[in-house]
Amino acid sequence: MECFKIQWRASTKKDLRKLPPQEVARIVAAVEDLAQEPFLRGSEKRSGSEHT
């Protein structure tokens, strides 16, 4: 599966600096996991959604 590139906004980086380091690590790890596999197991495409 193709990997996605995550681009962090400057404002996001600034917000992350306000959080405890262990929380930042958890968030960054979760986002990196989404870059590898953006569609969670068991997720379904919603019919009638704006971006179909």
N, C-alpha and C positions, 0 to 999 in steps of 0.2 A: 504494500500500500504506500502511496505517495505521502511524504511528510509535508507538513505545512510549516511555514516560517512565522514565528511569533515576533511581532514588532511592538515593543512597549512604548507607550506615549510618555513624554517627559513628566506629565502630570501624574501618571500612574507610578512612575519611579519615585516621585516626590511623596506620594501617598504611602507607598510601601516603606519608605524610610521612617515613617511615624509609628510603624508597628513593631512589636517585639521580634527579634531575629528568628525565633523558632516558628512564628506565624508566617513570616516572609518565606522561609524555606519551604513550608508546607504549601503555600500558595503557588510559588514558582514551580515546585514539583508537579502540582496538579495541572498547571497550564502547560508545562512541557509534555505531560502525558497526553493532553488533548492535541498537541501538535503531532504526536505519533499516531493517535487513533481518535479522531474528532467525533466519531459516531459511537456513542456508548452502546454496549451490548443491551439488547432489548428495546432500544429506541425505535420509534416508528415515525415515518414521514406523516405529517399532519395534512390531511386533505383540506383544500380550501385556504391554505395559509398564503400569505402575501408573497413569499419567496419559494414558489414551488418549481 
